[in-house]
Amino acid sequence: MAKDVKPTRKNLMQIEDRIELSERGHDTLEKKRDGLIMEFMDILDQAQDVREDLDGSYERAQRAINMARAMEGDVAVRGAAAALKEHPELTTQSKNIMGVVVPQIESSKVRKSLDERGYGVMGTSARIDEAAEAYEELLENIILAAEVETAMKKMLEEIETTKRRVNALEFKLLPDLYDNQEYIEQKLEEQEREEIFRMKKIKAKKEEEEDALAAEEESEEEPEAVTADD
């Protein structure tokens, strides 16, 4: 690539400017990558806790619904579920983590009191209440897991993108620029040495010509001096 660059001082100055800009960009991207990794590790720890809570709430919900079915029967359980009038509502917002936009999910009407669940208190048992409460808890954990795991995925994608940019600068662009800089500097030094050598030759030739001219003038003056003596 270096051989395609003309070895001029203007190109050398341009390459030095690009090197300075690329080095600053490389340092900035490295800091961003390291910061993203730290944020990702925090989210990863949170995601592991959320996943454990989700697994635990799922097991509790399954036990509760199985117990309700065993004690009340499928018809009563389905009837209680169908009586629900107000369904949970979700609203999504966004937040910025080091330049990465991640979702923030807000939920409402997930947890309900007995009278808000729609089925009558009379004619149902505590087993159905326990199953409803367990599934409300499960739904909350599902929403939280969706938010955290989506954020984790977006952070990971941004980390990979930033790493590719850092590697492109570190292993491709900057080495090429350094090669170009070295090539131009070497060529300019060669040109300078050649110019110095050429100037020395010109100076030496001029001195030779001056010496020859002086010798010629002296040889012309000697006969005149002899004639004057005679």
C-alpha positions in Angstrom: 0.0 0.0 0.0 2.9 2.4 0.8 4.2 2.3 -2.7 0.9 3.9 -3.9 1.6 7.0 -1.9 3.6 9.9 -3.5 6.6 10.7 -1.2 5.8 14.4 -0.7 6.0 16.5 2.4 2.3 17.4 1.9 1.3 13.7 1.9 3.5 13.2 5.0 1.8 15.9 6.9 -1.6 14.5 5.9 -0.6 11.0 7.0 0.7 12.4 10.3 -2.6 14.1 10.9 -4.5 10.9 10.1 -2.3 8.9 12.5 -2.9 11.4 15.3 -6.7 11.3 14.7 -6.7 7.5 14.4 -4.7 7.1 17.6 -7.1 9.3 19.5 -10.1 7.4 18.0 -8.4 4.1 18.9 -7.9 5.2 22.5 -11.5 6.5 22.8 -12.9 3.2 21.4 -10.8 1.2 23.7 -12.1 3.1 26.7 -15.7 2.7 25.4 -15.1 -1.1 24.9 -13.8 -1.5 28.4 -16.7 0.5 29.8 -19.2 -1.5 27.9 -17.7 -4.7 29.1 -18.0 -3.5 32.7 -21.6 -2.5 32.2 -22.3 -5.8 30.5 -20.8 -7.8 33.4 -23.1 -5.9 35.8 -26.1 -6.7 33.6 -25.0 -10.3 33.3 -25.0 -10.6 37.1 -28.4 -9.1 37.2 -29.6 -11.4 34.5 -28.4 -14.5 36.4 -30.3 -13.4 39.5 -33.4 -12.6 37.4 -33.2 -16.0 35.7 -33.0 -17.8 39.0 -36.0 -15.8 40.3 -37.8 -16.7 37.0 -37.1 -20.4 37.3 -38.2 -20.4 41.0 -41.4 -18.5 40.3 -42.2 -20.8 37.4 -41.8 -23.9 39.6 -44.0 -22.3 42.3 -46.7 -21.3 39.7 -46.7 -24.9 38.3 -47.1 -26.4 41.7 -49.8 -23.9 42.6 -51.8 -24.5 39.4 -51.5 -28.3 39.7 -52.7 -28.1 43.2 -55.6 -25.9 42.2 -56.6 -28.3 39.4 -56.3 -31.3 41.7 -58.5 -29.6 44.4 -60.9 -27.6 42.4 -60.9 -29.2 38.9 -60.0 -27.8 35.5 -63.4 -26.2 35.0 -63.2 -24.1 38.1 -59.6 -23.0 37.3 -60.5 -22.1 33.7 -63.6 -20.3 34.9 -61.5 -18.2 37.4 -59.0 -17.4 34.6 -61.7 -16.4 32.2 -63.3 -14.0 34.8 -60.3 -11.7 34.5 -61.5 -8.3 33.2 -58.4 -6.1 33.4 -55.4 -7.4 31.7 -51.8 -6.3 32.5 -50.5 -3.3 30.6 -47.0 -2.7 29.4 -45.3 0.6 28.4 -41.8 0.7 27.0 -39.3 3.5 27.4 -35.6 3.6 26.6 -32.5 4.5 28.5 -29.0 5.1 27.4 -26.1 3.1 28.7 -22.8 4.4 27.3 -24.4 5.2 24.0 -26.4 2.0 23.8 -30.2 2.5 23.8 -31.8 -0.3 25.8 -35.5 -0.8 26.6 -37.1 -0.1 30.0 -40.4 -1.9 30.5 -42.9 -0.6 32.9 -45.9 -2.8 33.8 -49.1 -2.1 35.6 -52.2 -4.1 36.7 -50.1 -7.3 37.1 -50.6 -7.8 40.8 -54.3 -7.7 41.7 -56.3 -7.9 44.8 -59.0 -10.6 45.3 -61.8 -8.4 44.1 -59.8 -7.2 41.0 -59.3 -10.7 39.7 -62.9 -10.9 38.5 -64.0 -14.2 40.0 -66.2 -14.2 43.1 -64.7 -15.0 46.4 -67.5 -17.3 47.2 -67.3 -20.5 45.3 -63.5 -20.5 45.0 -60.9 -21.7 47.3 -57.6 -20.4 48.6 -55.9 -22.8 46.1 -57.1 -20.7 43.2 -56.0 -17.5 44.9 -52.5 -19.0 45.5 -52.3 -20.0 41.8 -53.4 -16.6 40.6 -50.8 -14.9 42.9 -48.1 -17.3 41.8 -48.8 -16.5 38.1 -48.8 -12.8 38.8 -45.4 -13.1 40.3 -44.2 -15.2 37.4 -45.5 -12.6 34.9 -43.6 -9.9 36.7 -40.4 -11.9 36.5 -41.0 -12.6 32.8 -41.3 -8.9 32.1 -38.1 -8.1 34.1 -36.2 -11.0 32.4 -37.3 -9.7 29.0 -36.0 -6.2 29.8 -32.7 -7.4 31.3 -31.9 -10.0 28.6 -32.8 -7.6 25.8 -30.4 -5.0 27.3 -27.7 -7.7 27.6 -28.1 -8.7 24.0 -27.9 -5.0 22.8 -24.8 -4.4 25.0 -23.1 -7.5 23.6 -23.8 -6.5 20.0 -22.3 -3.0 20.7 -19.3 -4.6 22.4 -18.7 -6.8 19.3 -19.1 -3.8 17.0 -16.7 -1.7 19.1 -14.1 -4.5 19.2 -14.2 -4.8 15.4 -13.6 -1.1 15.1 -10.7 -1.2 17.6 -9.2 -4.2 15.8 -9.6 -2.5 12.4 -7.7 0.5 13.7 -5.1 -1.4 15.6 -4.3 -4.1 13.1 -5.2 -2.6 9.7 -5.5 1.2 9.4 -2.7 2.3 11.9 -0.1 -0.2 10.6 -0.8 0.9 7.0 -0.5 4.6 8.0 2.8 3.8 9.9 4.1 2.0 6.8 3.2 5.0 4.6 4.8 7.4 7.0 8.0 5.4 7.2 8.1 5.0 3.4 7.7 8.7 2.7 10.2 9.6 5.4 12.7 7.2 3.8 12.1 8.6 0.3 12.4 12.2 1.5 15.7 11.4 3.2 16.9 9.8 0.0 15.9 12.8 -2.0 17.6 15.1 0.5 20.8 13.1 0.4 20.7 13.1 -3.4 20.1 16.8 -3.4 23.0 17.4 -1.0 25.2 15.2 -3.2 24.1 17.1 -6.3 24.7 20.4 -4.7 28.2 19.3 -3.7 28.9 18.2 -7.3 27.7 21.5 -8.6 29.8 23.4 -6.1 32.9 21.3 -6.8 32.4 21.7 -10.6 32.0 25.5 -10.1 35.2 25.6 -8.0 37.0 23.6 -10.7 35.8 26.0 -13.3 36.8 29.0 -11.2 40.3 27.5 -10.6 40.7 26.7 -14.3 39.6 30.3 -15.2 42.1 31.7 -12.6 44.9 29.6 -14.0 44.1 30.6 -17.5 44.2 34.3 -16.5 47.6 33.9 -14.8 49.0 32.2 -17.9 47.9 35.0 -20.0 49.5 37.7 -17.7 53.0 36.1 -17.6 54.2 36.9 -21.2 53.2 40.6 -20.7 55.4 40.8 -17.7 58.4 39.4 -19.6 57.9 42.0 -22.4 57.9 44.8 -19.9 61.3 43.7 -18.5 62.9 43.6 -22.0 
